[in-house]
Every structure is written in C-alpha cells, then in structure tokens.
Amino acid sequence: MTNNYQKAISCTTEENPEGSINIGMAITAADKKEIYHFRYQIYIEEMSRPIAKVDHVNRLLYDELDEWGILLYAKIGSELIATARINIGSIHDFPRDEVEFLSLSTFQDCYSDGGDHKFALTTKIMIDPAKRSSQAFYLVIAKCYELCCHNEVHFMFGICNLHLIRLYEKLGTHRYGKNVFLPDYGLLAPIVLLIDDIQHFRMVRSPLFRIARKRDTVNTQAAEWFHTRFTKHSPIINSQIVTEEDLWTVLCERLACPPTEAITILSKLSVTEAKKFLHCCSSYVQCDSGQLITTQGDICYSYNILISGRLKSLTFLHPAKEYSLPGCHFGTNGLTEHNKHTEDIAVTSSAEILVLSGIAFQKFYHSHPDIAHKIVQNIISITQKKSTNIR
C-alpha cells in the first residue's frame, strides 16, 4: 500500500455521535469474509441477482477489486448493517471494462500536467433491509468522501441501477454518459461525485455539504472542467435540479398532452397532485437502441413509463409484443411491491423513460399520504383490469 493509503486507513474508524452506528474498515481476513457473506445475503438471497462469479458453497461474494480496495463497514455493536468498497488509484490500476464504461480516459483530459492523477470508484454499497431508513447509507458514503479528500481525489465514480438515480443525485452525484448493461447487474447509469463542487452540494441540499463546507482547501478547477465538458449541453435531467414546473413542461412536450391524460397511474389525480408526485418520485432517463431495460427474473424496484421511442419484448415474440405508446407502462410493478420481471424488454428505437422509484415512493407516502393513496388505488385498478383481460 502507498503512504496515502496507510494514512487513509488510519482514519477509517469513527462513531456516529447521534447513535450507535460505528464506521470502520475491514482489515483482517475474518472481517472481509463477514462482508463477503453480507454481500451474498443481499445480492443473491434477497435480490436474486444472477451473478456469475459467486462462491455458493461458502455463500460469499467478492471479485478482483477487493484485492486492493478499501472495504468499509457500518456496525451496531457486533452486527454488520452496511458496507461499501472504494478503490483509489490511477487510470492504470482499474480494469479495462471499468475504464471504458466510466470514460476515465476522458476525465484524464481534466489535467494538463500529464500527471498520474487518482480516481476513486465506489461500489458494492449495501444496507441491511431493516436499517435502510437509518443513517448507515449516508455514513459509509461520507467516509468514502473523506477518503477522497484525504487522497486528493477530485472525481469519485460509481454506477447505479435506474431506480437508485434519485438517491445518488440527492447526495450530489451527476449522470454524465450513456447507460451500460452488465449481465450480472442489469442496466446501470454511470455517476460521478465532484469532490470539490461545494456549490452543487448546497444547491441540492446534499448531506455531504455538512462535511464539504468545513474543508480548508478547495480546488474548483476539476468541477468547472466537468460542467464545461458535460453539463452545459447535456440532455440529462437531474432529478434534484429540475423544478416541478420544468419537469411537467418537458413531459407535456414529449407526450404531446398533459401527463394526466397519457399516464394511467395518474388518473384521478389533479394536475397539482400529479406534478408533485412525478417531481418527488421520478427520474428521466435516456436509453439507446439495443439496450436491455428489464431482465426476466430480476426483482423490480420501480414503475417504468415509456415517454418516447419504441421497446419490444424479447420474451413474448409470437405474437410480437411491442411498447410504443407514449405514457404506457412496461415491466412489472416495483413501486408498491417487489415483484420479479416477467419479460426481457429491449429498446428498438432510442427511448426516453420515466423511472418511478419505489424507494422515493416510500418517503412520498409519509409526506403526501393522500396523493400516495390515490396512486396505490390506481395501481390496484390497473392490475385488476389486466387480470380480467387475461382471463
């Protein structure tokens, strides 16, 4: 390990003053094995991920990035409740696939000195189901952020499933490139956290702002380069930046009518209620032709709406099943339940979709119960009609 890594390790254990969640780093083989088993429980047993390289005999999940990554954990007493992995190194340290789909070569252009600058990749972030409303997620991400600051990293990368986009954009990340499909994990969005973009943290009310604002030295050059290179002319709609009215305007234009007329799940909602729901629960996502959006057997955590473009089922071919009507729902219901997808659905013509996150909907239900109740009733009604039609 380098000196910087040794320094980073020395500062990876702390106690959350607001409770009993302790953040630390796995150093011993036993600590790492416990994390690998925890991953197996979440990804394989809970989420039914079809991951190819898994030790099913010992119920462990690990890969080559664990060999040099920093493995963080969150514990309450001796109980492991969360984990994350962060790899910090130069572009030459990362596998070729990661370099390609994260576009790390492009980010090298940020530096004009030709130096071997460091990047960070944060992956394998998992929280115990019973603790997902706790501070565990934020605390492990905050530790990753601190490690980046300590190692003079300007870009912390990650990839996330589409239903998690809102969660990470709330932290302050940006989408910046094309989605990528990984057979073990589905369709993923590359994301990056700009370590020194304190203004953006403040704008989106990121919980990381509390740490970022206390930093003594901030170099905004990397953040400015990113916004010039990626943000200024990007079609990506950040869920935390777009206003309620602007999102509604975009949807009206794309659908050629008010969303309340095109999207069945919004029936019986007023325009005001529909605006609030969509702004609080959705992510607007562009998908390229050929991309697989849903995979049969994967658990669904969102409710997906086609806004433009064309999709087709690769499962039901005779007769051919296609999705081309703006506003139509595709896939299974992951907003109010966790069901498994029954179809492989792919993009046949560049598409825009609205991803309604089940995670966001849980919070929305507490803050806007009347609107949420109408949504639930609409889903029940839609499901019953489909069931009647099948008979």
N, C-alpha and C positions, 0 to 999 in steps of 0.2 A: 504493500500500500504506500501511496505517496504521503508526504508530510501533511498536506492539506486534508487527506482522508483521515489520517490519525487525529488531526485536530477536530475534524467533524465528528468522529466517533466519540471524542471526549465530551461532547456537548449534546449527546442524543438522549439523555435520560432526564426527565423532569416530572413534576407532579402538578396536575391541574389544581390550582388553588380553589376552584369552585366546586370540587368534588373529589372523588377518589380514583379518577382515571389517570393512570401513570403511562407516560410515553417513554419507550426505551428502544434499544437496538439489539437485535439477536446476534450474539457473538459465538456462543457455544453451539456445538452440533445438535445438542438437545433442544436449544431454543429454536434453531432453524427447522428442525424436524417438526416441532409443535406448529410452526407457521405453515409448513407444507401440508400438514394434516388439516389445519384450519381451512386452507385454500380448497382442499379436496371436498370438505364438508359443504362449503359454499358453492363452488362451481360445478361439482359433479353431483353431489347428493341433493342440494337444494335447487340449483338452476338447470340441471340436466345438460350441461354443456358437453358436446361431443368432441372433447379434446383428445387428440390422437396420442400424444406422449404423456401418459399418466401411469403411475405405479399403483395399479388397482389392488395388488396383493397387500401392500402396506398402507394403502389409502393415503398416498402422498402426491402432491402436485408441485413440480419445480421444473426449471429449464436452465439453459446456459447463462442467462443474465443473472441468475442467483449466484453464480460463481464469483462475480465481482461487484454485485450490487449491495447497497446498504438495506437491510431488512428491518423495518420499523414495526413495532407492535404497540397496541394500547391494551392495558390490563386494568381490571378492577381486582385488587388483591392478586391472586394467582390465576384468575380467569382471563384468558385471552379473548378480547371482544372485537379487535380490529387489527388490520395490518396493511402495510404499503411497502413497496420497494422503489428505491430511487437509485439509478445508475448515473454517475457523473464522470464524464470523460470527453476526450476529443472525438471528432468525427470518425477517426480511425479505430476507435475502441468499440463502436457499435456494429452489429451485424448488418450486412448489406441490405437486407429487406427493410430494416428499420430506417436506415439512411435514406432509402428510396421513398417509402411512403410518408415519411416525415419531412422530406425535402431538405434534409440537413445541408446538402451542398449549396442550396440557395441561401441558407442562413449564414454560410461562411462568407458570403459577399458583404455582410454587415461590417466585417473587419477589413480594413485596408492595409493593415500592417503585415498580413500574410502569416500571422502567428497561429499557433495550435491552440485555439480557444476551446473552452469547455462548454459542453451542453449537458443538460440533465433530462432524463427520461423517467417519469413516474408511472408505474404500472402495478398490477396485482393489488389494487385498493379494494379491500373487502371489510364489511362490517357485519357483526353478528345480527341476525334478524331482529332480536329483541332489543338491540341497542342502536337501531338506525335513527332513532329520534334524539339520541344523546349527542354530546359534543365530540364523540370519538372521531367521526369523519373529519371535522374541522381540525382537530388537534394533530392528527397524523399528517394532514396536508400542510398545516402551519409548520410542523417540524421539517417537512421537505423544503418549504420555502426558506426557512432559516438555514438549512444546509446549503442551498443555492447561494444565499447571501454570503455565507462563510467562505464558499469556494469560488466567489467572484463569477458566478454563472449568471448570464443575462436572459437565457431562454430555458424554461422548464416545459418540456413536451409531454404529451400524453395522447391516448386515443380512448374514445368512449362510445358506447352504443348510443343510438339516437335518442332513446328515452332519458338519457342522462345529460344531454346537452345543456338543458336549463340549469341543472345543478352545478355544472362546472362553469358555465358563463356567470352564474351568481358569484362564484369565487373570484372571477376576474379573467378567466381564460378567453381566448379568441379562437374561432374556427378560421382557417386560412387556406385550405386546399381541398382537393377532391376527396370524397369518402373512399374508403378502401374496404374490400371484403376479405376477411380472414376466415377460412373454413371452420376453425375452432371457436370463433367468437362472433361471427356474423358481420353485418355492415357497421363500420366504425367511422367516426369523424375525427380526423387529426386536430388536436387542440394545442395551444401554447399559452403559457403564462409569462407575461413580460415582467420580470422581477422588479424592474425599476419604474414601472408605469404607475406611480402612486396616484396620479390624477385620475386614471381609469378606475383604480380600486375605489377611490372616493365616489366617482360617478355612479358605479353600480352597487355601492354600499357593500363591498366585499368585506367579509370578516377579517381578511388579511390586512385590511387598511390599518387596523389597530397596531399591527407589527410594523408595517411598511413606514408609517408616518414617524416612527421613532428612530429610523435609521439615520446615522450621522452623515454618510456619504452616498449620494445617489447619482448615477450616471444615466442620463436620459437619452443618450445617443442611440442605443440599441432599440429603445421603444420608438423613437422618432423614425428610425430607419424602417422598422416594421410597418408603421402606419403609412409611410410613404409608399412602401413596396406592396403592401397587401390590402390595407383598409380603404384607401381613398376611392378606388374604383371597383370595390368588391360588391358582388350581388348578394353576399351573405347578410342575412338579417339577424343581428344579435338580439336574443330574447330579452336582454336586460337593458338594452339601449333604445330599441324601438318603442315608440309611445303607443298607447292603446288606440288612438285615432289613426296613426300612420299604419299600424298593422291592419286595421279594419279597411282602410283605403286600398292597401295592396291587395287584400283578399277580394274586395269588391271588383277591382280591375281584372284580376286573374280569373275570377269566376263569372264575370260579366253579369253579376247580380249580387244582392246582399247575401252574405253567408247564411243568414237565417232561412233563406229560400233554397239554397243549394245543399246545405249540410243537415241531414236528417236529425242528428243528435242535438241540434239547436232548436228543434221545433218546440213551440210553446214558451220559448224564451223571448223576452223583449230584446230590442237592439242593444239597449244598455246592458242587460244581463249577458248577452252573447259576447259583447265586446270585452267585458270584464273576465269572463271565463276563458276566452281564447288568449287574452293577453297574459293571464296568470298561469296557464297550463300548457301552452303550445310552443313548439319550435318549428321554424320554417326551414325546410331542408331541400337542397337541390340534389338530384340523383342523375347519374349519367346512364346512357343506354348500355344495357348488358349487366348492370349491377343487380345482384340478388338482394331484395329488401327484406323478405321474410323467409325463414327456413323451417320446413316441416319438422315438428318435434321440439323446436325451441320454445321456451316459455316466453309469452308476450307480456311486456310491461308498459304498453302504450296502446292508444287507439289511433289508427292511421287514416288520414283523409287525403285522397288524391286531389290536388289543386289544378295541375295541368300535366299534359303528357299522356303516355299510354303504358299500361302494365299488362302482363299476362301470367297466367298460372302455368307452371311447369309440371304441376301435379295432375290437373284435370285438363287433358288435351282433347278428349273425344266426348262431347263436342268441346271446341276450344273455349276457354274461359278467359275473357279479357276485361280490363278495367280502363275505361276511357272517359267516363262521365265526370266532369269537374264537380267536386264535392262528395263523391262516393266514398264509402268506407271500404277498406280492404284489409285482409288479415283477420285475426281474431280480436276479441275484446280484452285488452290488458289495462283498461282504465279503472274498472271497478273490481276486476278479478284477475287472477294469474292463470290464464289458460294457455295451452300449447297451440302453436300454429299448426294448421292442418294442410297448408299449401306452401310450396316454394313459389314465390312471386317475384318476377324479374321485370326490370324496366326495358321496354322495347323502343321507346322514344323519350328522349330526355324529359325528366319529370320533376315537378315540384310537389312536395308533400307536406302536410301539416301533421306533426307528431304530437299527440296529446299525451303527456306524461302521467302515468299512474302515481308516481312519487309526488309530483306537483299537485295532483288532484286530491291527495290525502290532506295536504295542508289547506288547499282551497276549501275543502269540505268543512273544516273547522272555522275558517274566516268568513265563508259565504254559504252557510248551510242551506238556505232557501234555493239558491241557484243550483247548488250541487244536487239537491234532492230532485229537481226537475231533470237534470242530466241523467241521473240514475233511472228515473222512471222512463225516460225516453229510450235508454238502452234496453230496459226490460221489454218495452213495447216492440222495439225493433227485433229483438231476439225471438219474441213470441210470433211475430209475423213471419220470420224466416222459417221457424219451426212448422208453422201451418202450411207454408208453401211447399216445404219438403214432403210433407205427408200427401 
